[in-house]
Structure formats: structure tokens, C-alpha cells
């Protein structure tokens, strides 16, 4: 009986059954009643009974055998299949939401079903799925069937199965000797179905008396012929040859065996042997000839319509299966025997199996598999795949782009005309090729040498196990080394080379390659083309050169070198060493403590996590340290450098643009240095050290207590937040303290120091500097040079140690002093204290009640607005002016004092022991003038009612001038008085 391709259906008629399985991957089925079956949420097989069943599959990929009766199937979620097998007509209509399946008197209702399998019986059935949108498999069995599909969603399945051996043995009896010998009479029979086989009906050696006769009959009992078109499937089984041979060796008895005289359903009439005695001769009827005329045993004819796909399965005989007139996709399996398989216009799959097969794909993109044996594979038109299998094969791809597949393993050499491998006869005898554009070669677990350098097409090569040596040519190749330490080399094309496991050597060619090291410590080289390279696991060495490459080191401590081009390089995990020689490169060290060196081009270098060393001395570069304590160094180009998190050290040789040459410390306590040129240094968060050796750079401390230093050049230093220390060694620099209490120092040059907010300390040692205290109680000091000190807001301390300095107190009660030199001190607003130790100084009190004093030297003291106190210096000459309001002026000791009260009711006291004399002018309003003792006093009341008192033991010249004045001469003095 013909076997079924579909799954064996196991039927149960159950009243109440509870089934529980303890085995893995077997799910329980809940049976509620005799006709109600409920599955689980796992994939399972549910089988209905003979009655009207209600089957609920729930979730999972389920298979349902509904059985007989009017059944209702709700398959639920998942990819579900319903199977119906019946020796009757069957019709399927509907879609996934709701379908109806009829078979004979039964009608099933299907819900949420994705695929249905219809299997016929021994009779002539009609299988009709033309009204369905589901995926349908249609399997007619015996008889002349009608099959109606639903287009590309339907598949016809037909299988010829093996039969059984029948027949009675033939007996030869020798009455003289009493010897009986039996002969096999084996016939291949399939009752009711087509079948075939390769058995022989044969006779063994027979001895009669003194004569020995060897007789043999060989029959190819039944071959399979099958023809598939869009409208029919015709199948015949035939007997082609019968050969009878008789040989008499000695004696006078001849026994002959004729060929079979008749075929009835594959059963041959038995051969009769008649031996009458040792001295007689009898020959049975039938000529000793060869008959090659085919005799049809039986046949089938199926009628098809709208069938999109077909699957034909032969058997162990010599099958001739022809689908050349079928427009769908056909899968044809010859199995055993010497088969001839022919595809049609669709995308076909031809599998010869064992034996010496001939496969022809014709149109479409076909897959041809010869299997074991010496096969001939002809692809025809279309893009075909030809797999010869074991044995000596001949390949003809035909039109299209065709692919040769060789999976026999061992050493292999492929050219455009031949394939030589260990599997071929006579060692490396080549198999012949024609019209083959691509190839797929597979090694084995040994050490394979696979060479395709003389093949012009594209190849896919898999070395599998062992230490393989694989060389490919100028096509677009894909190579897998597999396990073992492999050597992969490609000459050209766009290639994908995978080292896989082991320590591999991988060399790309002239094209654009994709190279993957895989596990192990790999050595990867690609000098040409635009390449993509991955080291993957292990400590890899990667060398690329002239193209635009993308490189990924993968895990492990990798060594990556690139000689040129526009490249993207990732170190990935591990402590990597990355070097670029030239070109425009983008490099990421990623995880680990990486060492990255840029080349001659304009590079982007990023250290990633870890403590990285990043160096690029040439070009206009961008360097990022990211996490970790990084060291970043750039050269003379216009660079952008960011340290990222961690305590970083950043050095830049210089550049020409502050917009392009940027160093960012970001997080952590960073050290940023620029050697020359124009740059911008940003300390970011943390206590940073920023240094400009020369040039015109901008240094921004940002947050934290930062130290900013400009050695030479015209730099701008911005402390930002925090208590910062800013220093300018020389040059013309601008120092801005920013928020909080900062220390600003100019050693020389023409610098501008701005304390900004906070209580700042500003110092200029040499040069012509401008110091601005800003907000807060600031300390401004000029050690030497020609400096300008501005206290600005709040109560400030301004000092000039030497030089010609200008000190402006600004708002607030300020203390201004000059130790020596020619200085100008301006108290400005509020009550200020101004003092000059020596030198030729000018002190201007400004607004407020100011105290001005000179210790020695030739000084000018101006009280300006407010009630001021002016004290002249010793041993010099003092020019003192009270200004507005009521002022007190005291002449200097041993000095020549010129004193003017100006406006207000002023008090002027001449200096004692004046080397010269005191010249005192009361000015407007009612003034008091007191001459200095032991001096020469010249006293003038000016306007107002003034009181003039001559100095003790002095020469007093007194004039009241306008107003009602009182003049009193000094004791022991020479007084010259005039009322005015």
C-alpha cells in the first residue's frame, strides 16, 4: 500500500480521558467531555474522535487532527495547522478568521487556522482549496484525482512508495539421483498503487545428474515515470528489459529458463523446469533473447488547477520525473536509483539522492543536488545552485548567475573550468565545469588547503575545523576559517573573511574587504581598498593602509595601525595601542587604558573610559579623554581637546584660531597646557591647572579652585567660579578672577587684572599693568613699573611699592599707599586713607572724609570734597589743598609746605623746622591758620573772618586779606602783619 507523506494520524474515540505526560516537551491536553477538547498555551497535537467535536487549541503552534464528524476548531494564537485525511472529496473555503472544511458528509468549522493539509485516499478524489486564503497542502493518494489549489499558497505533494516481494519458488527435481533444487522467483508488487523496485528475479545454479547448468534472469521489474504540468500529473510504472541466459557445462542434460512470458499487475508467470532423466534433453518454451520493449504495468492521471507549488518524491528505482511544463515551484526527490529529474519554469529543488543521476533545472532559480554517485547537473536559465555531492560530477550552470556547491571536505582547487578535490576518483581528478559564476566550498575537520585564486567568480568558503590555508581570487568572496589557526588570503574583490576560532592570519586584497578575526589572537592585514575590520575577542594585531577603513579591535589588548585614508577606528575593550600615520581619522579607544597616536591628518581621537594616553602632533585635531585620568597632547594645529571626567593632563603646542584650538578639562582636576598660537582652554569642573606658554589664548578655569598661568603672549585668563590663582609672567594679558576670592599676579608686561567678584588679591610686579579690583574688599599691589590700580567697589587696599603708578580707590573706604616712586593716589568716593612713604606723589582724597599723609618726599595732597585731614611729609616739599568743606591741613616737618584751605572753614598748621617756609592760604570762609614753629611762615587769610597765629620762634609774614580778620604774632618771632 502507498505510504502517506503527511504525519501518521492517531485516532482516539474517548468518553472521558485524562492524559498526563511526565516527559520533557510534552504538554497535557485537557479533555472536558467526550467531544470537547481543550489544549494548553504550549504547542501540541490535538486529535478529535468520530463524533462532532469542539476543539480549542489556545496559544502555541498547534496541530489538529479533527477526525470524522462535524467538528468546530478554534486554533487560537500561534501558527496552527489542521490535517484532514479521508478517502472522499474535500473542499476548503474561507480565511484565517473563519473557514469551512467539508469531506464527504462531514463539515468542519475552523477559526484562527493558518494552514490546512488535505490528504486523499485510494479512490479517485477531488481536493478543492480554490476558495481558501490559507496555506494549503494537497496530497492525493491512489486513483485519478482532481486537485484545485489557491495559487502560490497551495502545494501539491505526491510520493511513490516501495512495494513488497511476492512469488513462489521454482523447483527442479532429478528422479534419477533424487536431488531437488529450488530457484528464487522474486517479483516486485504494489497492490492497487504504482510502485517500482530494483530487485532481480533470478535462478541459482542447478545440478542434474552429471550436468551442471547456470541460469540467470535479470529484470528491471518496474521504473517510475512521472510528468507534471500546470493541469495534470501523470504517473506510469514500466518493465523495460528481461534477459535469460542458459549455460550447459557437461553431460547430456540441458535446462533452459525463458524470460517471463506475461506481466499481470507486476506478477510474472513462474518458470517451469522439467527433467525426465539423465540421458534425455528437454527445453522449456521461450526464446533466450533480450526484450527491451517497455510494458506498462499500471498508471495514474491527476487533474490539476491553480496549484502554485509541487513536491514529487520517487523511490529506489530509476525514476524519470519531468516538471518541464509546470510553471510553479517544484521540489523533486529521486531517492535511490539512476534518476532523471527535470524542473520547469519556477524556482525548483531537484535532489537525485543515491545513484548516477541527471538533473536539469530549466528556467527559474533552481537548486540541484546530485547526492552520492556520478551525476550530471544542468542548471538551465536562471540563477541556479548546483551541488554534486559525493562522486565524480559534471556541472553546467547554463544561463544566469549559477553557484557550484561542494561539501565533500578535504583539499580543493577551483578554477573556471574544473574542481579538483579529495573526493573525486583517482585522487585529484578534476570535475568539469561550464557556465559557473559562483561557488560554495566546505572543508572538514582536517587541515584543508582550499584554493580559488584562478576562479573568476564569487566564492563562499568554510574551512570548518583544523588549521586551514584558504586562498581566494578576485571575486567577491566570503570565507570562514572555522576552528583552528587558519590562514586566509584574498587577492581582490569585495570580500568577507572570518577567522572564527583560533589564532588566525587574515590578509585582504585589492578590493573593499570585511575582515573579522573572531576568537583568538589574530593578525589581520589589508593594505588596499576601503575596508571594515573587526578583531573580535583576543589580543589582535590589525594593520590597514591606503583606503578609508573602519576598524574595531574588539575585546582584548589590541594593536591597531593605519597608514592612511579617512578611517574610523574603535579599540573596544582592553588596553589598546592605536597608531594612525596619515589621513583623516576618527579613533575611539573605548574601554581600557588606551594609547592613541594620531598622524599627519586632521584627526578625532577619543580615549573612552580608562586612563588613556592620546597624542597627535600634526593637523587640526579633536581629542577627547572621556572618563579616567587621561594625558592628551596635541601639536601646532588648531585643536579641540576635552579631558572629560577624571584628573587629566592636556598639552597643546599651539594653533592659529581660538575658535578651533580648544582644550576642555571637563570633570576632575585637570592640567591643560598650550605652547603657542591661539587657543581656548576650559578647565571645567574641578581644581584645574591651565597654562599658556605663549600666543594669544583664552584660559577659562570655570568651576573649582583653578590655577591659570600665561608665560608670554597676549592671553586672556578667566578664573570663573572658585578661589582661583591667575598669573601673567610677561606679555599683554588679561586676567579675570571671576567669582569668589581670587589671586591675580602680573610679573611683567602690560597686563590687565580684573578681580571681579569676591575679595581678590591683585599684584603687578613689573610693567605697565592695569589692576581692577571689582566687587569685594580687594588688595591691589604694584611692585614696580607704570601701573594703574582701580579698587572699584567696596573697601579696598591699593599699594604702589615703586614706579610711576596710578591708584584709584573707587567706591568704598579704601586705603591707598605708595612706598616710593612718582605715584598718583585717588581716593574717589567715601572716606579713604591715602599715604605716600617717599617719592614724588600726588594724593587726591576725592569725595568723603579722607586722610591724606605723606611721610617724605615731594608730594601733592588734595583733599577734594569732604572734611579731609592732610598731613605733609618730612624733609621734602608738600603742596596741600583742602578742597571743599572744612579741612585740616598739617605741614610736613623739615619741609617746604604750600597749604591752601580752599573752600570751607579750614585749619592750616604750618610745618615745624621747615627747611624752607610754610606758605599758608586760608581761602574762602572763616579759616584758622597757625604758623609752624621754628619756621618761616607766609600766612594769608584770604576771604572770610580768619584767625592767623604766627609760629613760635619763627619769622611770620601774616596778611588777613578780605574780611574781619584777627592776626596774632608768634612768640619770640619776627612778625610782619597786615590787616588786608
JOVENVEN-V817794 format. One record per residue. RES is the residue in one letter. PSI is psi in whole degrees, -180 to 180 (none if undefined). NEAR is the number of other ideal C-beta (glycine too) atoms within 10 Angstrom. Layout:
BEGIN
<<RES:PSI:NEAR> <RES:PSI:NEAR>>
END
This chain:
BEGIN
<<X:145:14> <X:132:20> <X:160:14> <X:136:17> <X:-34:16> <X:168:18> <X:143:14> <X:125:8> <X:122:16> <X:121:8> <X:139:12> <X:133:14> <X:112:12> <X:139:16> <X:-64:9> <X:118:8> <X:135:11> <X:117:9> <X:130:11> <X:129:7> <X:132:11> <X:-8:5> <X:152:5> <X:148:5> <X:13:8> <X:125:13> <X:146:14> <X:150:13> <X:127:20> <X:118:13> <X:113:18> <X:-43:11> <X:-172:12> <X:-33:14> <X:8:19> <X:120:13> <X:126:26> <X:126:16> <X:-161:25> <X:-172:15> <X:6:13> <X:158:15> <X:135:17> <X:175:20> <X:124:18> <X:131:23> <X:122:19> <X:173:25> <X:-154:19> <X:-14:13> <X:-168:14> <X:101:16> <X:151:24> <X:111:16> <X:122:26> <X:113:19> <X:-23:30> <X:-153:18> <X:171:15> <X:165:18> <X:101:15> <X:155:28> <X:127:19> <X:123:29> <X:103:23> <X:-29:26> <X:-169:23> <X:169:20> <X:169:16> <X:99:14> <X:153:26> <X:121:17> <X:121:26> <X:103:18> <X:-21:28> <X:-162:17> <X:157:13> <X:177:17> <X:99:13> <X:148:27> <X:135:21> <X:132:27> <X:129:20> <X:127:26> <X:121:21> <X:142:16> <X:67:16> <X:171:15> <X:144:17> <X:138:22> <X:133:18> <X:129:29> <X:163:18> <X:-169:18> <X:-165:12> <X:-32:17> <X:-45:10> <X:128:12> <X:157:23> <X:130:14> <X:118:25> <X:144:17> <X:103:22> <X:-131:12> <X:-6:9> <X:145:19> <X:120:14> <X:145:27> <X:126:16> <X:137:28> <X:136:17> <X:42:17> <X:133:28> <X:-31:14> <X:145:18> <X:137:26> <X:120:21> <X:123:27> <X:124:23> <X:-166:28> <X:-158:17> <X:-21:13> <X:180:13> <X:110:19> <X:161:26> <X:121:15> <X:112:26> <X:112:22> <X:21:28> <X:-23:15> <X:18:14> <X:147:23> <X:6:16> <X:167:22> <X:127:19> <X:135:25> <X:125:23> <X:119:29> <X:93:22> <X:154:25> <X:-117:24> <X:167:19> <X:174:18> <X:104:16> <X:160:25> <X:124:17> <X:119:27> <X:113:20> <X:-174:25> <X:39:21> <X:-143:14> <X:-13:14> <X:0:16> <X:146:28> <X:125:21> <X:134:26> <X:128:21> <X:131:25> <X:133:18> <X:124:26> <X:164:17> <X:153:16> <X:-156:24> <X:161:12> <X:126:13> <X:175:13> <X:150:15> <X:147:8> <X:150:10> <X:135:18> <X:133:12> <X:126:23> <X:130:13> <X:106:18> <X:-23:11> <X:-48:14> <X:-13:12> <X:21:7> <X:136:14> <X:128:9> <X:135:19> <X:149:12> <X:135:20> <X:140:15> <X:77:19> <X:125:17> <X:142:23> <X:120:28> <X:135:18> <X:106:24> <X:120:12> <X:-11:12> <X:159:19> <X:143:24> <X:177:25> <X:170:28> <X:172:26> <X:21:18> <X:158:17> <X:140:15> <X:108:25> <X:157:15> <X:138:25> <X:177:12> <X:137:13> <X:134:22> <X:121:15> <X:113:23> <X:-127:17> <X:3:12> <X:139:19> <X:123:15> <X:129:23> <X:119:14> <X:134:23> <X:133:16> <X:123:22> <X:124:15> <X:128:24> <X:93:20> <X:-44:30> <X:114:29> <X:163:23> <X:130:26> <X:127:20> <X:131:23> <X:123:18> <X:129:28> <X:-178:15> <X:-19:16> <X:-6:13> <X:160:16> <X:110:24> <X:134:15> <X:129:20> <X:153:19> <X:127:26> <X:153:20> <X:127:22> <X:-44:15> <X:149:14> <X:125:23> <X:129:15> <X:132:22> <X:130:14> <X:135:18> <X:123:13> <X:123:16> <X:-47:9> <X:166:10> <X:-170:16> <X:21:13> <X:125:24> <X:126:15> <X:121:23> <X:144:20> <X:117:25> <X:167:20> <X:168:20> <X:135:22> <X:-13:11> <X:145:8> <X:126:19> <X:107:8> <X:38:11> <X:8:23> <X:120:15> <X:141:22> <X:146:12> <X:153:16> <X:132:22> <X:131:12> <X:133:21> <X:112:10> <X:119:21> <X:-16:11> <X:171:14> <X:-17:16> <X:3:10> <X:167:10> <X:126:14> <X:131:13> <X:128:13> <X:163:13> <X:158:8> <X:129:14> <X:150:10> <X:69:14> <X:174:10> <X:128:12> <X:118:16> <X:9:8> <X:125:9> <X:143:13> <X:120:14> <X:123:11> <X:-54:23> <X:169:16> <X:164:13> <X:154:21> <X:111:14> <X:138:24> <X:128:15> <X:153:23> <X:137:13> <X:41:16> <X:121:26> <X:-34:17> <X:157:22> <X:147:27> <X:112:18> <X:131:26> <X:121:20> <X:-149:28> <X:-157:27> <X:-3:19> <X:-179:27> <X:104:23> <X:138:29> <X:103:20> <X:118:25> <X:116:21> <X:29:28> <X:-24:17> <X:12:15> <X:129:29> <X:-11:15> <X:-166:25> <X:121:22> <X:137:29> <X:118:19> <X:127:27> <X:116:21> <X:-26:32> <X:-134:21> <X:172:21> <X:171:25> <X:99:20> <X:152:32> <X:112:18> <X:132:31> <X:125:24> <X:178:33> <X:-143:26> <X:-7:20> <X:-171:23> <X:100:20> <X:157:32> <X:111:19> <X:126:30> <X:109:22> <X:-29:33> <X:-153:22> <X:156:19> <X:171:23> <X:101:19> <X:155:31> <X:120:19> <X:132:31> <X:120:21> <X:-33:31> <X:-147:24> <X:163:20> <X:168:22> <X:100:19> <X:155:31> <X:119:20> <X:125:30> <X:114:23> <X:-31:31> <X:-165:24> <X:144:16> <X:173:21> <X:106:18> <X:156:28> <X:123:18> <X:122:30> <X:114:22> <X:-35:31> <X:-159:25> <X:161:17> <X:170:22> <X:99:17> <X:157:34> <X:126:20> <X:118:32> <X:106:23> <X:-31:32> <X:-164:22> <X:149:16> <X:179:20> <X:114:17> <X:158:27> <X:132:17> <X:132:28> <X:107:18> <X:-30:28> <X:-158:21> <X:161:13> <X:-178:19> <X:106:16> <X:151:30> <X:127:23> <X:135:27> <X:126:19> <X:116:25> <X:25:16> <X:-10:19> <X:-176:22> <X:-172:17> <X:143:19> <X:138:25> <X:123:19> <X:130:28> <X:-177:17> <X:-19:14> <X:-11:13> <X:160:16> <X:121:25> <X:130:17> <X:166:23> <X:-23:14> <X:-24:21> <X:158:22> <X:153:10> <X:45:7> <X:-106:8> <X:34:14> <X:126:11> <X:146:16> <X:140:23> <X:141:12> <X:150:22> <X:142:13> <X:44:17> <X:119:25> <X:-32:18> <X:164:20> <X:147:26> <X:116:18> <X:138:28> <X:130:20> <X:-153:30> <X:-162:19> <X:-2:13> <X:-175:17> <X:97:16> <X:141:29> <X:110:16> <X:124:26> <X:121:20> <X:24:27> <X:-25:16> <X:12:14> <X:127:27> <X:-10:13> <X:-170:22> <X:142:22> <X:153:25> <X:119:18> <X:132:29> <X:114:22> <X:-21:34> <X:-137:18> <X:172:19> <X:167:20> <X:97:18> <X:152:29> <X:108:18> <X:125:28> <X:125:20> <X:167:30> <X:-135:23> <X:11:20> <X:-178:23> <X:101:19> <X:149:30> <X:121:18> <X:130:30> <X:122:22> <X:-30:35> <X:-164:27> <X:157:18> <X:168:23> <X:97:18> <X:156:32> <X:116:18> <X:127:29> <X:132:18> <X:140:31> <X:-35:18> <X:-180:19> <X:-180:22> <X:109:19> <X:152:30> <X:110:16> <X:124:29> <X:118:22> <X:-30:33> <X:-144:23> <X:155:17> <X:169:23> <X:102:19> <X:151:31> <X:118:18> <X:127:30> <X:119:19> <X:169:30> <X:-145:23> <X:-15:16> <X:-165:21> <X:112:19> <X:155:29> <X:111:17> <X:129:29> <X:120:23> <X:-38:33> <X:-164:25> <X:151:18> <X:172:23> <X:100:18> <X:154:33> <X:114:18> <X:130:28> <X:129:17> <X:108:30> <X:-14:16> <X:155:16> <X:173:22> <X:108:18> <X:153:29> <X:123:18> <X:131:30> <X:126:22> <X:-30:34> <X:-145:21> <X:158:17> <X:171:23> <X:99:19> <X:153:31> <X:121:18> <X:127:29> <X:120:18> <X:165:31> <X:-99:18> <X:-14:17> <X:-177:24> <X:103:16> <X:151:30> <X:121:18> <X:134:29> <X:118:22> <X:-32:33> <X:-165:26> <X:156:17> <X:167:23> <X:100:18> <X:155:31> <X:112:18> <X:127:29> <X:131:18> <X:133:27> <X:-18:18> <X:176:21> <X:-178:21> <X:107:15> <X:150:26> <X:119:16> <X:130:28> <X:125:23> <X:-28:33> <X:-141:23> <X:160:19> <X:170:24> <X:98:18> <X:151:33> <X:118:19> <X:130:26> <X:128:19> <X:138:29> <X:-46:16> <X:-179:17> <X:-178:23> <X:110:20> <X:144:29> <X:116:16> <X:129:31> <X:119:23> <X:-30:34> <X:-145:22> <X:153:18> <X:169:24> <X:99:19> <X:153:32> <X:110:19> <X:128:29> <X:121:19> <X:169:32> <X:-142:22> <X:-15:15> <X:-168:21> <X:109:19> <X:153:29> <X:115:17> <X:124:29> <X:123:23> <X:-35:32> <X:-162:27> <X:155:18> <X:173:23> <X:101:18> <X:152:32> <X:117:18> <X:126:31> <X:130:18> <X:107:30> <X:-11:15> <X:149:17> <X:176:21> <X:107:21> <X:157:30> <X:122:20> <X:133:29> <X:127:23> <X:-34:35> <X:-144:23> <X:157:18> <X:170:23> <X:100:18> <X:155:34> <X:117:18> <X:128:32> <X:130:20> <X:172:33> <X:-138:19> <X:-1:18> <X:-178:24> <X:101:23> <X:150:32> <X:118:21> <X:130:31> <X:122:22> <X:-32:35> <X:-161:24> <X:156:19> <X:171:23> <X:102:19> <X:153:34> <X:117:18> <X:127:32> <X:137:19> <X:132:33> <X:-21:21> <X:176:23> <X:-174:28> <X:-5:16> <X:125:15> <X:-19:18> <X:-23:11> <X:-28:17> <X:89:29> <X:130:23> <X:123:29> <X:119:24> <X:-32:34> <X:-136:24> <X:159:19> <X:175:23> <X:100:19> <X:156:34> <X:115:19> <X:130:31> <X:132:19> <X:132:33> <X:-42:20> <X:-179:19> <X:-162:24> <X:119:22> <X:167:33> <X:122:22> <X:122:31> <X:114:24> <X:-35:35> <X:-155:24> <X:146:17> <X:170:23> <X:102:18> <X:155:33> <X:113:19> <X:132:32> <X:132:21> <X:115:34> <X:-35:21> <X:-179:19> <X:-165:25> <X:77:19> <X:161:31> <X:123:20> <X:120:31> <X:113:25> <X:-30:33> <X:-140:23> <X:157:16> <X:170:22> <X:99:18> <X:156:32> <X:118:20> <X:132:32> <X:131:21> <X:118:33> <X:-47:18> <X:168:17> <X:-170:23> <X:84:19> <X:156:30> <X:123:19> <X:120:32> <X:114:24> <X:-35:34> <X:-151:24> <X:154:17> <X:169:23> <X:98:19> <X:156:33> <X:117:19> <X:133:32> <X:137:21> <X:116:33> <X:-45:20> <X:171:18> <X:-169:22> <X:91:19> <X:154:30> <X:123:18> <X:120:32> <X:115:24> <X:-35:34> <X:-155:25> <X:161:17> <X:-175:18> <X:109:18> <X:159:33> <X:119:19> <X:131:32> <X:131:21> <X:116:33> <X:-36:19> <X:178:17> <X:-170:22> <X:85:19> <X:155:30> <X:122:19> <X:120:32> <X:114:24> <X:-29:32> <X:-141:24> <X:157:16> <X:168:23> <X:97:18> <X:156:31> <X:116:20> <X:131:32> <X:131:21> <X:116:34> <X:-45:19> <X:167:18> <X:-174:22> <X:90:19> <X:156:31> <X:123:19> <X:121:31> <X:115:24> <X:-36:34> <X:-155:24> <X:151:17> <X:168:23> <X:98:18> <X:155:33> <X:117:19> <X:127:32> <X:131:21> <X:114:34> <X:-40:21> <X:169:18> <X:-173:22> <X:91:18> <X:154:31> <X:123:18> <X:123:31> <X:114:24> <X:-29:33> <X:-137:23> <X:161:16> <X:-178:18> <X:109:18> <X:157:31> <X:116:19> <X:129:31> <X:141:22> <X:115:32> <X:-35:21> <X:176:18> <X:-173:22> <X:92:19> <X:154:30> <X:122:18> <X:122:31> <X:115:24> <X:-36:33> <X:-155:24> <X:153:17> <X:166:23> <X:96:18> <X:154:33> <X:116:18> <X:132:31> <X:151:22> <X:124:33> <X:-43:19> <X:172:18> <X:-176:22> <X:92:17> <X:153:31> <X:123:19> <X:122:32> <X:114:24> <X:-29:34> <X:-138:23> <X:161:17> <X:-177:19> <X:107:19> <X:157:33> <X:120:19> <X:130:31> <X:142:21> <X:120:32> <X:-43:20> <X:177:20> <X:-171:23> <X:96:18> <X:154:31> <X:122:18> <X:121:31> <X:115:24> <X:-35:32> <X:-157:26> <X:152:18> <X:172:23> <X:98:18> <X:153:32> <X:118:19> <X:130:30> <X:150:21> <X:131:30> <X:-46:21> <X:172:20> <X:-178:24> <X:103:19> <X:153:31> <X:124:19> <X:121:32> <X:116:24> <X:-33:34> <X:-148:24> <X:153:18> <X:164:23> <X:100:19> <X:155:32> <X:120:19> <X:128:31> <X:119:23> <X:159:31> <X:166:29> <X:154:19> <X:44:15> <X:-156:23> <X:129:20> <X:132:30> <X:112:17> <X:134:31> <X:121:22> <X:-34:32> <X:-155:25> <X:167:16> <X:-179:20> <X:109:18> <X:157:33> <X:120:18> <X:128:30> <X:122:23> <X:158:30> <X:153:32> <X:136:20> <X:35:17> <X:165:29> <X:112:21> <X:133:31> <X:115:20> <X:132:31> <X:121:22> <X:-27:32> <X:-138:22> <X:156:16> <X:169:24> <X:94:19> <X:157:33> <X:123:19> <X:126:32> <X:119:22> <X:156:32> <X:151:32> <X:152:21> <X:42:15> <X:133:28> <X:-32:16> <X:-103:14> <X:165:24> <X:125:31> <X:115:22> <X:128:34> <X:118:23> <X:-35:33> <X:-158:25> <X:161:17> <X:-176:19> <X:109:18> <X:159:32> <X:121:18> <X:126:30> <X:120:23> <X:153:34> <X:145:31> <X:145:20> <X:35:17> <X:173:30> <X:111:21> <X:135:30> <X:108:19> <X:129:31> <X:120:23> <X:-31:30> <X:-146:24> <X:158:16> <X:173:21> <X:97:15> <X:154:31> <X:119:17> <X:126:27> <X:124:21> <X:156:28> <X:155:31> <X:132:17> <X:47:13> <X:174:27> <X:111:18> <X:127:28> <X:110:20> <X:134:28> <X:121:20> <X:-27:24> <X:-145:18> <X:152:13> <X:173:18> <X:99:12> <X:156:26> <X:124:13> <X:126:21> <X:124:15> <X:158:17> <X:153:23> <X:144:13> <X:38:10> <X:165:20> <X:113:13> <X:130:18> <X:110:13> <X:146:17> <X:127:12> <X:-20:13> <X:none:16>>
END
